[in-house]
Amino acid sequence: SKMFVCRVALGNFVQGNPDLRRPPPIANTGKLYDSVTGKLCGHDMYCIFDNRQCYPEWVIEYDESEQHPPHTSPFINTNQITPPTHTNAFLIPHQQQQQQQQQQ
């Protein structure tokens, strides 16, 4: 399985709701907010509406079949160069992965 780790420019944000299809307007400016925020299962969540605000920096490849001991976290610390020993995941810069795929 693969997952992207992205840098995202949030800009000006406001509380959102699930019915939004575009960002709400900023009062008295004629401009729209750049993103919205909210909570999902007790965690902060941000939503952008323009893909240009997102840069896929890393691709994480991992094996979902591996079981994690109950005292460890399945999350990966992206500051680490080498992966934790309890997972088969590793990080590849997204641009490097694209280059590797083009060479194949």
VMD Tcl script that draws the C-alpha trace (Angstrom):
set ca {
  {0.00 0.00 0.00}
  {1.06 3.58 -0.52}
  {0.29 6.87 1.19}
  {1.37 10.43 0.35}
  {2.90 12.84 2.86}
  {2.17 16.33 1.56}
  {2.98 19.91 2.36}
  {-0.21 21.93 2.28}
  {-0.66 25.72 2.26}
  {-3.73 26.41 4.40}
  {-3.80 30.20 4.00}
  {-6.79 31.90 5.64}
  {-9.14 29.30 7.11}
  {-12.48 29.24 8.88}
  {-14.71 26.64 10.54}
  {-16.18 24.40 7.84}
  {-19.04 21.94 7.48}
  {-19.57 18.77 5.42}
  {-21.91 20.48 2.95}
  {-19.28 22.87 1.55}
  {-18.27 22.37 -2.09}
  {-16.08 25.48 -2.17}
  {-14.63 27.72 0.53}
  {-16.98 30.28 2.08}
  {-16.56 34.01 1.37}
  {-14.59 36.29 3.67}
  {-16.98 38.97 4.94}
  {-16.87 42.34 3.12}
  {-13.91 41.41 0.87}
  {-15.32 39.59 -2.16}
  {-12.62 36.94 -1.59}
  {-12.95 33.32 -0.48}
  {-11.20 31.56 2.40}
  {-8.32 29.30 1.32}
  {-9.35 26.33 3.47}
  {-11.69 25.23 6.25}
  {-11.12 23.41 9.54}
  {-13.11 21.13 11.79}
  {-12.88 18.05 14.02}
  {-13.17 14.42 12.95}
  {-13.25 11.80 15.70}
  {-11.70 14.35 18.08}
  {-8.82 15.25 15.73}
  {-8.25 18.56 13.94}
  {-8.90 18.35 10.23}
  {-8.25 20.88 7.45}
  {-9.76 20.80 3.98}
  {-8.43 22.60 0.91}
  {-10.40 23.21 -2.28}
  {-7.57 23.89 -4.73}
  {-5.06 21.13 -5.56}
  {-2.39 23.76 -6.19}
  {-2.21 24.26 -2.40}
  {-0.83 20.72 -1.98}
  {2.66 19.40 -2.77}
  {3.15 15.60 -2.48}
  {6.60 15.47 -0.91}
  {6.93 11.80 0.10}
  {5.39 8.45 -0.79}
  {5.19 5.95 2.07}
  {5.10 2.33 0.99}
  {4.00 -0.12 3.66}
  {2.89 -3.69 4.16}
  {-0.56 -3.89 5.76}
  {-0.18 -7.60 6.50}
  {2.42 -7.00 9.22}
  {0.99 -6.92 12.75}
  {2.13 -4.15 15.09}
  {2.77 -4.99 18.74}
  {0.11 -3.30 20.92}
  {2.62 -0.92 22.53}
  {3.84 0.56 19.22}
  {2.30 3.04 16.85}
  {1.70 2.29 13.17}
  {2.51 5.93 12.41}
  {5.87 6.83 10.95}
  {8.02 9.67 12.20}
  {8.91 11.45 8.94}
  {12.00 12.99 10.58}
  {13.61 9.54 10.61}
  {15.72 8.48 7.67}
  {15.53 4.78 8.50}
  {12.13 3.24 9.26}
  {11.21 1.91 12.71}
  {12.06 -1.78 13.12}
  {8.43 -2.85 13.64}
  {7.28 -1.95 10.12}
  {8.25 -2.62 6.54}
  {7.45 0.97 5.58}
  {9.98 3.30 4.00}
  {9.89 6.82 2.65}
  {10.65 7.82 -0.92}
  {10.69 11.47 -2.04}
  {7.79 11.78 -4.49}
  {9.92 13.29 -7.28}
  {12.47 10.49 -6.91}
  {9.70 7.89 -7.21}
  {8.43 9.53 -10.40}
  {11.93 9.42 -11.86}
  {12.30 5.75 -10.92}
  {8.99 4.92 -12.60}
  {9.98 6.77 -15.79}
  {13.25 4.81 -15.96}
  {11.42 1.46 -15.76}
}
mol new
graphics top color blue
foreach p $ca { graphics top sphere $p radius 0.5 }
foreach p [lrange $ca 0 end-1] q [lrange $ca 1 end] { graphics top cylinder $p $q radius 0.2 }
display resetview
